[in-house]
Amino acid sequence: KMSVVEPGKATHAPHRHPEDEFFFVLEGTAEFFLNGKTKVVGPYTSLYCPSNSEHGIRNVGETQLKYLVIKRYEM
């Protein structure tokens, strides 16, 4: 899915789930939270979240943040 987040906002609070998750930033500035650590990244950055890791992403820039979310489900 593609998420669009306004400046200063997040799609939801940090959380966990059993699926691996990948993020790809298209536009804007994201703060990525993973297991107590944060990293600020810009466009064309990919991020990986292993299963059951606490994670979140929020917009720390002055424009919209647009990113893709890709989950890996076990078959």
Predicted model as a PDB file, atoms N, CA, C, CB and O in Angstrom, pLDDT in the B-factor column:
MODEL        1                                                                  
ATOM      1  N   LYS A   1       0.840  -1.178   0.000  1.00 92.00           N  
ATOM      2  CA  LYS A   1       0.000   0.000   0.000  1.00 92.00           C  
ATOM      3  C   LYS A   1       0.877   1.231   0.000  1.00 92.00           C  
ATOM      4  CB  LYS A   1      -0.951   0.004   1.205  1.00 92.00           C  
ATOM      5  O   LYS A   1       2.059   1.163   0.338  1.00 92.00           O  
ATOM      6  N   MET A   2       0.299   2.359  -0.380  1.00 96.00           N  
ATOM      7  CA  MET A   2       1.004   3.628  -0.292  1.00 96.00           C  
ATOM      8  C   MET A   2       0.360   4.437   0.829  1.00 96.00           C  
ATOM      9  CB  MET A   2       0.965   4.404  -1.656  1.00 96.00           C  
ATOM     10  O   MET A   2      -0.863   4.555   0.895  1.00 96.00           O  
ATOM     11  N   SER A   3       1.184   4.990   1.700  1.00 96.00           N  
ATOM     12  CA  SER A   3       0.713   5.851   2.781  1.00 96.00           C  
ATOM     13  C   SER A   3       1.125   7.283   2.501  1.00 96.00           C  
ATOM     14  CB  SER A   3       1.264   5.383   4.145  1.00 96.00           C  
ATOM     15  O   SER A   3       2.223   7.542   2.009  1.00 96.00           O  
ATOM     16  N   VAL A   4       0.235   8.212   2.820  1.00 98.00           N  
ATOM     17  CA  VAL A   4       0.505   9.645   2.703  1.00 98.00           C  
ATOM     18  C   VAL A   4       0.261  10.243   4.078  1.00 98.00           C  
ATOM     19  CB  VAL A   4      -0.399  10.335   1.596  1.00 98.00           C  
ATOM     20  O   VAL A   4      -0.824  10.106   4.643  1.00 98.00           O  
ATOM     21  N   VAL A   5       1.287  10.911   4.615  1.00 98.00           N  
ATOM     22  CA  VAL A   5       1.232  11.423   5.981  1.00 98.00           C  
ATOM     23  C   VAL A   5       1.563  12.915   5.971  1.00 98.00           C  
ATOM     24  CB  VAL A   5       2.213  10.643   6.909  1.00 98.00           C  
ATOM     25  O   VAL A   5       2.547  13.340   5.364  1.00 98.00           O  
ATOM     26  N   GLU A   6       0.742  13.691   6.639  1.00 98.00           N  
ATOM     27  CA  GLU A   6       0.958  15.135   6.734  1.00 98.00           C  
ATOM     28  C   GLU A   6       2.114  15.447   7.693  1.00 98.00           C  
ATOM     29  CB  GLU A   6      -0.333  15.843   7.203  1.00 98.00           C  
ATOM     30  O   GLU A   6       2.433  14.627   8.553  1.00 98.00           O  
ATOM     31  N   PRO A   7       2.744  16.621   7.557  1.00 98.00           N  
ATOM     32  CA  PRO A   7       3.858  17.003   8.431  1.00 98.00           C  
ATOM     33  C   PRO A   7       3.490  16.888   9.915  1.00 98.00           C  
ATOM     34  CB  PRO A   7       4.301  18.434   8.118  1.00 98.00           C  
ATOM     35  O   PRO A   7       2.406  17.296  10.331  1.00 98.00           O  
ATOM     36  N   GLY A   8       4.404  16.331  10.697  1.00 97.00           N  
ATOM     37  CA  GLY A   8       4.212  16.197  12.138  1.00 97.00           C  
ATOM     38  C   GLY A   8       3.306  15.050  12.555  1.00 97.00           C  
ATOM     39  O   GLY A   8       3.039  14.888  13.745  1.00 97.00           O  
ATOM     40  N   LYS A   9       2.831  14.260  11.618  1.00 97.00           N  
ATOM     41  CA  LYS A   9       1.877  13.182  11.912  1.00 97.00           C  
ATOM     42  C   LYS A   9       2.514  11.815  11.670  1.00 97.00           C  
ATOM     43  CB  LYS A   9       0.604  13.334  11.050  1.00 97.00           C  
ATOM     44  O   LYS A   9       3.578  11.695  11.063  1.00 97.00           O  
ATOM     45  N   ALA A  10       1.815  10.782  12.172  1.00 96.00           N  
ATOM     46  CA  ALA A  10       2.187   9.385  11.933  1.00 96.00           C  
ATOM     47  C   ALA A  10       0.918   8.628  11.579  1.00 96.00           C  
ATOM     48  CB  ALA A  10       2.900   8.748  13.185  1.00 96.00           C  
ATOM     49  O   ALA A  10      -0.181   9.052  11.937  1.00 96.00           O  
ATOM     50  N   THR A  11       1.062   7.517  10.881  1.00 89.00           N  
ATOM     51  CA  THR A  11      -0.118   6.732  10.529  1.00 89.00           C  
ATOM     52  C   THR A  11      -0.695   6.029  11.754  1.00 89.00           C  
ATOM     53  CB  THR A  11       0.227   5.705   9.448  1.00 89.00           C  
ATOM     54  O   THR A  11      -1.909   5.846  11.850  1.00 89.00           O  
ATOM     55  N   HIS A  12       0.166   5.637  12.688  1.00 88.00           N  
ATOM     56  CA  HIS A  12      -0.264   5.016  13.942  1.00 88.00           C  
ATOM     57  C   HIS A  12       0.921   4.954  14.893  1.00 88.00           C  
ATOM     58  CB  HIS A  12      -0.850   3.592  13.696  1.00 88.00           C  
ATOM     59  O   HIS A  12       2.059   5.214  14.502  1.00 88.00           O  
ATOM     60  N   ALA A  13       0.648   4.612  16.132  1.00 92.00           N  
ATOM     61  CA  ALA A  13       1.707   4.505  17.141  1.00 92.00           C  
ATOM     62  C   ALA A  13       2.597   3.296  16.836  1.00 92.00           C  
ATOM     63  CB  ALA A  13       1.096   4.386  18.570  1.00 92.00           C  
ATOM     64  O   ALA A  13       2.173   2.390  16.119  1.00 92.00           O  
ATOM     65  N   PRO A  14       3.830   3.269  17.371  1.00 94.00           N  
ATOM     66  CA  PRO A  14       4.675   2.091  17.183  1.00 94.00           C  
ATOM     67  C   PRO A  14       3.933   0.823  17.611  1.00 94.00           C  
ATOM     68  CB  PRO A  14       5.989   2.238  17.979  1.00 94.00           C  
ATOM     69  O   PRO A  14       3.168   0.827  18.576  1.00 94.00           O  
ATOM     70  N   HIS A  15       4.174  -0.246  16.882  1.00 95.00           N  
ATOM     71  CA  HIS A  15       3.448  -1.498  17.102  1.00 95.00           C  
ATOM     72  C   HIS A  15       4.288  -2.680  16.633  1.00 95.00           C  
ATOM     73  CB  HIS A  15       2.088  -1.481  16.368  1.00 95.00           C  
ATOM     74  O   HIS A  15       5.395  -2.500  16.125  1.00 95.00           O  
ATOM     75  N   ARG A  16       3.759  -3.887  16.805  1.00 95.00           N  
ATOM     76  CA  ARG A  16       4.410  -5.136  16.381  1.00 95.00           C  
ATOM     77  C   ARG A  16       3.400  -5.995  15.635  1.00 95.00           C  
ATOM     78  CB  ARG A  16       4.995  -5.913  17.603  1.00 95.00           C  
ATOM     79  O   ARG A  16       2.196  -5.888  15.864  1.00 95.00           O  
ATOM     80  N   HIS A  17       3.893  -6.845  14.745  1.00 93.00           N  
ATOM     81  CA  HIS A  17       3.057  -7.857  14.111  1.00 93.00           C  
ATOM     82  C   HIS A  17       3.958  -8.979  13.613  1.00 93.00           C  
ATOM     83  CB  HIS A  17       2.215  -7.251  12.943  1.00 93.00           C  
ATOM     84  O   HIS A  17       5.170  -8.792  13.506  1.00 93.00           O  
ATOM     85  N   PRO A  18       3.383 -10.149  13.306  1.00 92.00           N  
ATOM     86  CA  PRO A  18       4.207 -11.306  12.944  1.00 92.00           C  
ATOM     87  C   PRO A  18       4.836 -11.254  11.552  1.00 92.00           C  
ATOM     88  CB  PRO A  18       3.384 -12.528  13.043  1.00 92.00           C  
ATOM     89  O   PRO A  18       5.743 -12.037  11.268  1.00 92.00           O  
ATOM     90  N   GLU A  19       4.385 -10.362  10.684  1.00 92.00           N  
ATOM     91  CA  GLU A  19       4.931 -10.292   9.324  1.00 92.00           C  
ATOM     92  C   GLU A  19       6.156  -9.384   9.258  1.00 92.00           C  
ATOM     93  CB  GLU A  19       3.861  -9.792   8.349  1.00 92.00           C  
ATOM     94  O   GLU A  19       6.233  -8.379   9.965  1.00 92.00           O  
ATOM     95  N   ASP A  20       7.115  -9.747   8.401  1.00 94.00           N  
ATOM     96  CA  ASP A  20       8.192  -8.823   8.056  1.00 94.00           C  
ATOM     97  C   ASP A  20       7.558  -7.678   7.281  1.00 94.00           C  
ATOM     98  CB  ASP A  20       9.335  -9.531   7.219  1.00 94.00           C  
ATOM     99  O   ASP A  20       6.546  -7.863   6.605  1.00 94.00           O  
ATOM    100  N   GLU A  21       8.158  -6.488   7.381  1.00 95.00           N  
ATOM    101  CA  GLU A  21       7.606  -5.345   6.659  1.00 95.00           C  
ATOM    102  C   GLU A  21       8.740  -4.525   6.066  1.00 95.00           C  
ATOM    103  CB  GLU A  21       6.731  -4.471   7.590  1.00 95.00           C  
ATOM    104  O   GLU A  21       9.783  -4.330   6.690  1.00 95.00           O  
ATOM    105  N   PHE A  22       8.516  -4.054   4.858  1.00 96.00           N  
ATOM    106  CA  PHE A  22       9.469  -3.203   4.159  1.00 96.00           C  
ATOM    107  C   PHE A  22       8.805  -1.861   3.886  1.00 96.00           C  
ATOM    108  CB  PHE A  22       9.957  -3.867   2.834  1.00 96.00           C  
ATOM    109  O   PHE A  22       7.605  -1.804   3.617  1.00 96.00           O  
ATOM    110  N   PHE A  23       9.571  -0.790   3.954  1.00 97.00           N  
ATOM    111  CA  PHE A  23       9.094   0.550   3.638  1.00 97.00           C  
ATOM    112  C   PHE A  23       9.997   1.127   2.553  1.00 97.00           C  
ATOM    113  CB  PHE A  23       9.076   1.467   4.910  1.00 97.00           C  
ATOM    114  O   PHE A  23      11.203   0.884   2.552  1.00 97.00           O  
ATOM    115  N   PHE A  24       9.422   1.882   1.642  1.00 98.00           N  
ATOM    116  CA  PHE A  24      10.207   2.578   0.631  1.00 98.00           C  
ATOM    117  C   PHE A  24       9.689   4.012   0.559  1.00 98.00           C  
ATOM    118  CB  PHE A  24      10.117   1.861  -0.771  1.00 98.00           C  
ATOM    119  O   PHE A  24       8.548   4.251   0.166  1.00 98.00           O  
ATOM    120  N   VAL A  25      10.549   4.970   0.948  1.00 98.00           N  
ATOM    121  CA  VAL A  25      10.161   6.382   0.983  1.00 98.00           C  
ATOM    122  C   VAL A  25      10.201   6.942  -0.432  1.00 98.00           C  
ATOM    123  CB  VAL A  25      11.095   7.200   1.928  1.00 98.00           C  
ATOM    124  O   VAL A  25      11.226   6.875  -1.110  1.00 98.00           O  
ATOM    125  N   LEU A  26       9.078   7.494  -0.867  1.00 98.00           N  
ATOM    126  CA  LEU A  26       8.971   8.116  -2.190  1.00 98.00           C  
ATOM    127  C   LEU A  26       9.226   9.614  -2.137  1.00 98.00           C  
ATOM    128  CB  LEU A  26       7.598   7.852  -2.784  1.00 98.00           C  
ATOM    129  O   LEU A  26       9.957  10.158  -2.965  1.00 98.00           O  
ATOM    130  N   GLU A  27       8.615  10.282  -1.151  1.00 98.00           N  
ATOM    131  CA  GLU A  27       8.736  11.743  -1.006  1.00 98.00           C  
ATOM    132  C   GLU A  27       8.724  12.107   0.471  1.00 98.00           C  
ATOM    133  CB  GLU A  27       7.584  12.480  -1.757  1.00 98.00           C  
ATOM    134  O   GLU A  27       8.096  11.429   1.285  1.00 98.00           O  
ATOM    135  N   GLY A  28       9.425  13.188   0.809  1.00 98.00           N  
ATOM    136  CA  GLY A  28       9.377  13.720   2.163  1.00 98.00           C  
ATOM    137  C   GLY A  28      10.494  13.192   3.048  1.00 98.00           C  
ATOM    138  O   GLY A  28      11.448  12.567   2.583  1.00 98.00           O  
ATOM    139  N   THR A  29      10.342  13.467   4.351  1.00 98.00           N  
ATOM    140  CA  THR A  29      11.335  13.084   5.352  1.00 98.00           C  
ATOM    141  C   THR A  29      10.664  12.245   6.424  1.00 98.00           C  
ATOM    142  CB  THR A  29      12.012  14.332   5.976  1.00 98.00           C  
ATOM    143  O   THR A  29       9.706  12.681   7.062  1.00 98.00           O  
ATOM    144  N   ALA A  30      11.175  11.036   6.617  1.00 98.00           N  
ATOM    145  CA  ALA A  30      10.586  10.092   7.569  1.00 98.00           C  
ATOM    146  C   ALA A  30      11.522   9.853   8.741  1.00 98.00           C  
ATOM    147  CB  ALA A  30      10.257   8.764   6.880  1.00 98.00           C  
ATOM    148  O   ALA A  30      12.741   9.783   8.580  1.00 98.00           O  
ATOM    149  N   GLU A  31      10.936   9.730   9.912  1.00 98.00           N  
ATOM    150  CA  GLU A  31      11.660   9.232  11.073  1.00 98.00           C  
ATOM    151  C   GLU A  31      11.179   7.804  11.287  1.00 98.00           C  
ATOM    152  CB  GLU A  31      11.427  10.136  12.358  1.00 98.00           C  
ATOM    153  O   GLU A  31       9.999   7.577  11.555  1.00 98.00           O  
ATOM    154  N   PHE A  32      12.083   6.849  11.170  1.00 97.00           N  
ATOM    155  CA  PHE A  32      11.764   5.434  11.308  1.00 97.00           C  
ATOM    156  C   PHE A  32      12.207   4.971  12.681  1.00 97.00           C  
ATOM    157  CB  PHE A  32      12.439   4.590  10.193  1.00 97.00           C  
ATOM    158  O   PHE A  32      13.358   5.171  13.070  1.00 97.00           O  
ATOM    159  N   PHE A  33      11.302   4.358  13.411  1.00 97.00           N  
ATOM    160  CA  PHE A  33      11.559   3.836  14.752  1.00 97.00           C  
ATOM    161  C   PHE A  33      11.610   2.316  14.669  1.00 97.00           C  
ATOM    162  CB  PHE A  33      10.465   4.309  15.771  1.00 97.00           C  
ATOM    163  O   PHE A  33      10.699   1.697  14.120  1.00 97.00           O  
ATOM    164  N   LEU A  34      12.667   1.706  15.208  1.00 97.00           N  
ATOM    165  CA  LEU A  34      12.781   0.249  15.221  1.00 97.00           C  
ATOM    166  C   LEU A  34      13.454  -0.186  16.520  1.00 97.00           C  
ATOM    167  CB  LEU A  34      13.580  -0.263  13.984  1.00 97.00           C  
ATOM    168  O   LEU A  34      14.635   0.080  16.744  1.00 97.00           O  
ATOM    169  N   ASN A  35      12.683  -0.857  17.366  1.00 97.00           N  
ATOM    170  CA  ASN A  35      13.198  -1.415  18.623  1.00 97.00           C  
ATOM    171  C   ASN A  35      14.011  -0.412  19.451  1.00 97.00           C  
ATOM    172  CB  ASN A  35      14.056  -2.623  18.324  1.00 97.00           C  
ATOM    173  O   ASN A  35      15.118  -0.712  19.898  1.00 97.00           O  
ATOM    174  N   GLY A  36      13.446   0.775  19.644  1.00 95.00           N  
ATOM    175  CA  GLY A  36      14.064   1.778  20.506  1.00 95.00           C  
ATOM    176  C   GLY A  36      15.053   2.714  19.835  1.00 95.00           C  
ATOM    177  O   GLY A  36      15.543   3.647  20.471  1.00 95.00           O  
ATOM    178  N   LYS A  37      15.359   2.483  18.556  1.00 97.00           N  
ATOM    179  CA  LYS A  37      16.290   3.359  17.837  1.00 97.00           C  
ATOM    180  C   LYS A  37      15.539   4.084  16.730  1.00 97.00           C  
ATOM    181  CB  LYS A  37      17.487   2.551  17.251  1.00 97.00           C  
ATOM    182  O   LYS A  37      14.575   3.555  16.177  1.00 97.00           O  
ATOM    183  N   THR A  38      15.985   5.306  16.404  1.00 97.00           N  
ATOM    184  CA  THR A  38      15.362   6.066  15.327  1.00 97.00           C  
ATOM    185  C   THR A  38      16.409   6.467  14.292  1.00 97.00           C  
ATOM    186  CB  THR A  38      14.650   7.314  15.885  1.00 97.00           C  
ATOM    187  O   THR A  38      17.596   6.610  14.584  1.00 97.00           O  
ATOM    188  N   LYS A  39      15.912   6.639  13.072  1.00 97.00           N  
ATOM    189  CA  LYS A  39      16.764   7.087  11.969  1.00 97.00           C  
ATOM    190  C   LYS A  39      15.913   7.984  11.081  1.00 97.00           C  
ATOM    191  CB  LYS A  39      17.362   5.869  11.156  1.00 97.00           C  
ATOM    192  O   LYS A  39      14.772   7.642  10.771  1.00 97.00           O  
ATOM    193  N   VAL A  40      16.448   9.118  10.670  1.00 98.00           N  
ATOM    194  CA  VAL A  40      15.753  10.032   9.764  1.00 98.00           C  
ATOM    195  C   VAL A  40      16.279   9.788   8.352  1.00 98.00           C  
ATOM    196  CB  VAL A  40      15.955  11.534  10.195  1.00 98.00           C  
ATOM    197  O   VAL A  40      17.486   9.771   8.111  1.00 98.00           O  
ATOM    198  N   VAL A  41      15.334   9.598   7.421  1.00 98.00           N  
ATOM    199  CA  VAL A  41      15.703   9.278   6.035  1.00 98.00           C  
ATOM    200  C   VAL A  41      14.866  10.098   5.065  1.00 98.00           C  
ATOM    201  CB  VAL A  41      15.522   7.767   5.752  1.00 98.00           C  
ATOM    202  O   VAL A  41      13.819  10.636   5.426  1.00 98.00           O  
ATOM    203  N   GLY A  42      15.344  10.186   3.830  1.00 98.00           N  
ATOM    204  CA  GLY A  42      14.655  10.921   2.784  1.00 98.00           C  
ATOM    205  C   GLY A  42      14.211  10.017   1.646  1.00 98.00           C  
ATOM    206  O   GLY A  42      14.189   8.794   1.782  1.00 98.00           O  
ATOM    207  N   PRO A  43      13.856  10.631   0.519  1.00 98.00           N  
ATOM    208  CA  PRO A  43      13.356   9.889  -0.635  1.00 98.00           C  
ATOM    209  C   PRO A  43      14.329   8.816  -1.127  1.00 98.00           C  
ATOM    210  CB  PRO A  43      13.055  10.846  -1.757  1.00 98.00           C  
ATOM    211  O   PRO A  43      15.548   8.941  -1.010  1.00 98.00           O  
ATOM    212  N   TYR A  44      13.737   7.761  -1.680  1.00 98.00           N  
ATOM    213  CA  TYR A  44      14.451   6.636  -2.283  1.00 98.00           C  
ATOM    214  C   TYR A  44      15.239   5.813  -1.269  1.00 98.00           C  
ATOM    215  CB  TYR A  44      15.385   7.141  -3.349  1.00 98.00           C  
ATOM    216  O   TYR A  44      16.244   5.187  -1.603  1.00 98.00           O  
ATOM    217  N   THR A  45      14.764   5.826  -0.025  1.00 98.00           N  
ATOM    218  CA  THR A  45      15.367   5.023   1.027  1.00 98.00           C  
ATOM    219  C   THR A  45      14.467   3.833   1.317  1.00 98.00           C  
ATOM    220  CB  THR A  45      15.604   5.865   2.307  1.00 98.00           C  
ATOM    221  O   THR A  45      13.250   3.983   1.430  1.00 98.00           O  
ATOM    222  N   SER A  46      15.060   2.659   1.437  1.00 97.00           N  
ATOM    223  CA  SER A  46      14.288   1.479   1.828  1.00 97.00           C  
ATOM    224  C   SER A  46      14.624   1.127   3.271  1.00 97.00           C  
ATOM    225  CB  SER A  46      14.581   0.274   0.882  1.00 97.00           C  
ATOM    226  O   SER A  46      15.755   1.298   3.727  1.00 97.00           O  
ATOM    227  N   LEU A  47      13.614   0.632   3.973  1.00 97.00           N  
ATOM    228  CA  LEU A  47      13.753   0.283   5.382  1.00 97.00           C  
ATOM    229  C   LEU A  47      13.159  -1.101   5.600  1.00 97.00           C  
ATOM    230  CB  LEU A  47      13.060   1.338   6.298  1.00 97.00           C  
ATOM    231  O   LEU A  47      12.176  -1.465   4.955  1.00 97.00           O  
ATOM    232  N   TYR A  48      13.746  -1.864   6.495  1.00 96.00           N  
ATOM    233  CA  TYR A  48      13.284  -3.222   6.766  1.00 96.00           C  
ATOM    234  C   TYR A  48      12.944  -3.370   8.237  1.00 96.00           C  
ATOM    235  CB  TYR A  48      14.347  -4.254   6.353  1.00 96.00           C  
ATOM    236  O   TYR A  48      13.675  -2.899   9.108  1.00 96.00           O  
ATOM    237  N   CYS A  49      11.828  -4.029   8.502  1.00 96.00           N  
ATOM    238  CA  CYS A  49      11.398  -4.302   9.866  1.00 96.00           C  
ATOM    239  C   CYS A  49      11.162  -5.804  10.009  1.00 96.00           C  
ATOM    240  CB  CYS A  49      10.110  -3.493  10.223  1.00 96.00           C  
ATOM    241  O   CYS A  49      10.221  -6.331   9.417  1.00 96.00           O  
ATOM    242  N   PRO A  50      11.993  -6.502  10.780  1.00 95.00           N  
ATOM    243  CA  PRO A  50      11.790  -7.935  10.988  1.00 95.00           C  
ATOM    244  C   PRO A  50      10.492  -8.207  11.756  1.00 95.00           C  
ATOM    245  CB  PRO A  50      12.985  -8.536  11.743  1.00 95.00           C  
ATOM    246  O   PRO A  50       9.971  -7.326  12.440  1.00 95.00           O  
ATOM    247  N   SER A  51       9.988  -9.411  11.636  1.00 93.00           N  
ATOM    248  CA  SER A  51       8.752  -9.779  12.325  1.00 93.00           C  
ATOM    249  C   SER A  51       8.887  -9.577  13.839  1.00 93.00           C  
ATOM    250  CB  SER A  51       8.382 -11.241  12.014  1.00 93.00           C  
ATOM    251  O   SER A  51       9.958  -9.756  14.420  1.00 93.00           O  
ATOM    252  N   ASN A  52       7.772  -9.202  14.446  1.00 95.00           N  
ATOM    253  CA  ASN A  52       7.651  -9.010  15.896  1.00 95.00           C  
ATOM    254  C   ASN A  52       8.561  -7.935  16.472  1.00 95.00           C  
ATOM    255  CB  ASN A  52       7.933 -10.292  16.585  1.00 95.00           C  
ATOM    256  O   ASN A  52       8.804  -7.924  17.678  1.00 95.00           O  
ATOM    257  N   SER A  53       9.069  -7.031  15.639  1.00 97.00           N  
ATOM    258  CA  SER A  53       9.875  -5.899  16.104  1.00 97.00           C  
ATOM    259  C   SER A  53       8.962  -4.695  16.286  1.00 97.00           C  
ATOM    260  CB  SER A  53      11.032  -5.574  15.100  1.00 97.00           C  
ATOM    261  O   SER A  53       8.061  -4.459  15.480  1.00 97.00           O  
ATOM    262  N   GLU A  54       9.201  -3.937  17.349  1.00 97.00           N  
ATOM    263  CA  GLU A  54       8.406  -2.716  17.540  1.00 97.00           C  
ATOM    264  C   GLU A  54       8.900  -1.675  16.545  1.00 97.00           C  
ATOM    265  CB  GLU A  54       8.513  -2.180  19.022  1.00 97.00           C  
ATOM    266  O   GLU A  54      10.097  -1.397  16.468  1.00 97.00           O  
ATOM    267  N   HIS A  55       7.970  -1.099  15.780  1.00 97.00           N  
ATOM    268  CA  HIS A  55       8.367  -0.161  14.740  1.00 97.00           C  
ATOM    269  C   HIS A  55       7.274   0.874  14.488  1.00 97.00           C  
ATOM    270  CB  HIS A  55       8.694  -0.909  13.449  1.00 97.00           C  
ATOM    271  O   HIS A  55       6.109   0.681  14.836  1.00 97.00           O  
ATOM    272  N   GLY A  56       7.689   1.970  13.875  1.00 96.00           N  
ATOM    273  CA  GLY A  56       6.767   3.031  13.486  1.00 96.00           C  
ATOM    274  C   GLY A  56       7.479   3.981  12.540  1.00 96.00           C  
ATOM    275  O   GLY A  56       8.705   3.970  12.429  1.00 96.00           O  
ATOM    276  N   ILE A  57       6.697   4.794  11.867  1.00 97.00           N  
ATOM    277  CA  ILE A  57       7.253   5.765  10.933  1.00 97.00           C  
ATOM    278  C   ILE A  57       6.404   7.028  11.029  1.00 97.00           C  
ATOM    279  CB  ILE A  57       7.285   5.203   9.461  1.00 97.00           C  
ATOM    280  O   ILE A  57       5.177   6.952  11.090  1.00 97.00           O  
ATOM    281  N   ARG A  58       7.057   8.186  11.042  1.00 97.00           N  
ATOM    282  CA  ARG A  58       6.307   9.441  11.098  1.00 97.00           C  
ATOM    283  C   ARG A  58       6.981  10.492  10.237  1.00 97.00           C  
ATOM    284  CB  ARG A  58       6.181   9.941  12.549  1.00 97.00           C  
ATOM    285  O   ARG A  58       8.157  10.386   9.888  1.00 97.00           O  
ATOM    286  N   ASN A  59       6.204  11.502   9.909  1.00 98.00           N  
ATOM    287  CA  ASN A  59       6.680  12.585   9.054  1.00 98.00           C  
ATOM    288  C   ASN A  59       7.332  13.660   9.920  1.00 98.00           C  
ATOM    289  CB  ASN A  59       5.518  13.184   8.214  1.00 98.00           C  
ATOM    290  O   ASN A  59       6.669  14.281  10.750  1.00 98.00           O  
ATOM    291  N   VAL A  60       8.626  13.874   9.723  1.00 98.00           N  
ATOM    292  CA  VAL A  60       9.335  14.918  10.459  1.00 98.00           C  
ATOM    293  C   VAL A  60       9.742  16.068   9.535  1.00 98.00           C  
ATOM    294  CB  VAL A  60      10.573  14.333  11.149  1.00 98.00           C  
ATOM    295  O   VAL A  60      10.515  16.943   9.925  1.00 98.00           O  
ATOM    296  N   GLY A  61       9.218  16.057   8.313  1.00 98.00           N  
ATOM    297  CA  GLY A  61       9.525  17.116   7.355  1.00 98.00           C  
ATOM    298  C   GLY A  61       8.443  18.170   7.293  1.00 98.00           C  
ATOM    299  O   GLY A  61       7.513  18.176   8.101  1.00 98.00           O  
ATOM    300  N   GLU A  62       8.573  19.067   6.322  1.00 98.00           N  
ATOM    301  CA  GLU A  62       7.628  20.175   6.158  1.00 98.00           C  
ATOM    302  C   GLU A  62       6.666  19.957   5.000  1.00 98.00           C  
ATOM    303  CB  GLU A  62       8.378  21.469   5.950  1.00 98.00           C  
ATOM    304  O   GLU A  62       5.807  20.801   4.744  1.00 98.00           O  
ATOM    305  N   THR A  63       6.799  18.829   4.294  1.00 98.00           N  
ATOM    306  CA  THR A  63       5.902  18.481   3.195  1.00 98.00           C  
ATOM    307  C   THR A  63       5.308  17.098   3.474  1.00 98.00           C  
ATOM    308  CB  THR A  63       6.655  18.505   1.817  1.00 98.00           C  
ATOM    309  O   THR A  63       5.702  16.429   4.429  1.00 98.00           O  
ATOM    310  N   GLN A  64       4.368  16.678   2.641  1.00 98.00           N  
ATOM    311  CA  GLN A  64       3.801  15.347   2.805  1.00 98.00           C  
ATOM    312  C   GLN A  64       4.884  14.276   2.713  1.00 98.00           C  
ATOM    313  CB  GLN A  64       2.719  15.097   1.753  1.00 98.00           C  
ATOM    314  O   GLN A  64       5.844  14.401   1.953  1.00 98.00           O  
ATOM    315  N   LEU A  65       4.705  13.224   3.505  1.00 98.00           N  
ATOM    316  CA  LEU A  65       5.544  12.037   3.429  1.00 98.00           C  
ATOM    317  C   LEU A  65       4.752  10.985   2.666  1.00 98.00           C  
ATOM    318  CB  LEU A  65       5.968  11.524   4.859  1.00 98.00           C  
ATOM    319  O   LEU A  65       3.614  10.681   3.023  1.00 98.00           O  
ATOM    320  N   LYS A  66       5.345  10.433   1.626  1.00 98.00           N  
ATOM    321  CA  LYS A  66       4.713   9.356   0.856  1.00 98.00           C  
ATOM    322  C   LYS A  66       5.662   8.166   0.862  1.00 98.00           C  
ATOM    323  CB  LYS A  66       4.379   9.812  -0.617  1.00 98.00           C  
ATOM    324  O   LYS A  66       6.837   8.285   0.517  1.00 98.00           O  
ATOM    325  N   TYR A  67       5.122   7.008   1.263  1.00 98.00           N  
ATOM    326  CA  TYR A  67       5.950   5.805   1.285  1.00 98.00           C  
ATOM    327  C   TYR A  67       5.119   4.569   0.973  1.00 98.00           C  
ATOM    328  CB  TYR A  67       6.634   5.650   2.645  1.00 98.00           C  
ATOM    329  O   TYR A  67       3.909   4.533   1.194  1.00 98.00           O  
ATOM    330  N   LEU A  68       5.801   3.565   0.456  1.00 97.00           N  
ATOM    331  CA  LEU A  68       5.171   2.285   0.173  1.00 97.00           C  
ATOM    332  C   LEU A  68       5.415   1.341   1.336  1.00 97.00           C  
ATOM    333  CB  LEU A  68       5.704   1.681  -1.145  1.00 97.00           C  
ATOM    334  O   LEU A  68       6.479   1.366   1.954  1.00 97.00           O  
ATOM    335  N   VAL A  69       4.423   0.504   1.633  1.00 96.00           N  
ATOM    336  CA  VAL A  69       4.529  -0.516   2.671  1.00 96.00           C  
ATOM    337  C   VAL A  69       4.332  -1.873   2.005  1.00 96.00           C  
ATOM    338  CB  VAL A  69       3.478  -0.283   3.822  1.00 96.00           C  
ATOM    339  O   VAL A  69       3.340  -2.096   1.311  1.00 96.00           O  
ATOM    340  N   ILE A  70       5.272  -2.765   2.219  1.00 94.00           N  
ATOM    341  CA  ILE A  70       5.214  -4.112   1.652  1.00 94.00           C  
ATOM    342  C   ILE A  70       5.400  -5.104   2.790  1.00 94.00           C  
ATOM    343  CB  ILE A  70       6.300  -4.317   0.534  1.00 94.00           C  
ATOM    344  O   ILE A  70       6.411  -5.072   3.491  1.00 94.00           O  
ATOM    345  N   LYS A  71       4.418  -5.989   2.970  1.00 88.00           N  
ATOM    346  CA  LYS A  71       4.515  -7.014   4.024  1.00 88.00           C  
ATOM    347  C   LYS A  71       4.831  -8.358   3.393  1.00 88.00           C  
ATOM    348  CB  LYS A  71       3.198  -7.098   4.850  1.00 88.00           C  
ATOM    349  O   LYS A  71       4.406  -8.664   2.279  1.00 88.00           O  
ATOM    350  N   ARG A  72       5.596  -9.159   4.144  1.00 79.00           N  
ATOM    351  CA  ARG A  72       5.918 -10.514   3.706  1.00 79.00           C  
ATOM    352  C   ARG A  72       5.155 -11.488   4.596  1.00 79.00           C  
ATOM    353  CB  ARG A  72       7.465 -10.784   3.761  1.00 79.00           C  
ATOM    354  O   ARG A  72       5.415 -11.594   5.795  1.00 79.00           O  
ATOM    355  N   TYR A  73       4.212 -12.193   3.986  1.00 76.00           N  
ATOM    356  CA  TYR A  73       3.404 -13.167   4.713  1.00 76.00           C  
ATOM    357  C   TYR A  73       3.938 -14.568   4.466  1.00 76.00           C  
ATOM    358  CB  TYR A  73       1.922 -13.073   4.295  1.00 76.00           C  
ATOM    359  O   TYR A  73       4.358 -14.887   3.354  1.00 76.00           O  
ATOM    360  N   GLU A  74       3.924 -15.409   5.499  1.00 72.00           N  
ATOM    361  CA  GLU A  74       4.297 -16.803   5.337  1.00 72.00           C  
ATOM    362  C   GLU A  74       3.191 -17.524   4.608  1.00 72.00           C  
ATOM    363  CB  GLU A  74       4.582 -17.469   6.694  1.00 72.00           C  
ATOM    364  O   GLU A  74       2.014 -17.280   4.874  1.00 72.00           O  
ATOM    365  N   MET A  75       3.539 -18.400   3.699  1.00 69.00           N  
ATOM    366  CA  MET A  75       2.545 -19.161   2.937  1.00 69.00           C  
ATOM    367  C   MET A  75       2.421 -20.558   3.486  1.00 69.00           C  
ATOM    368  CB  MET A  75       2.911 -19.212   1.454  1.00 69.00           C  
ATOM    369  O   MET A  75       1.632 -21.354   2.977  1.00 69.00           O  
TER     370      MET A  75                                                      
ENDMDL                                                                          
END                                                                             
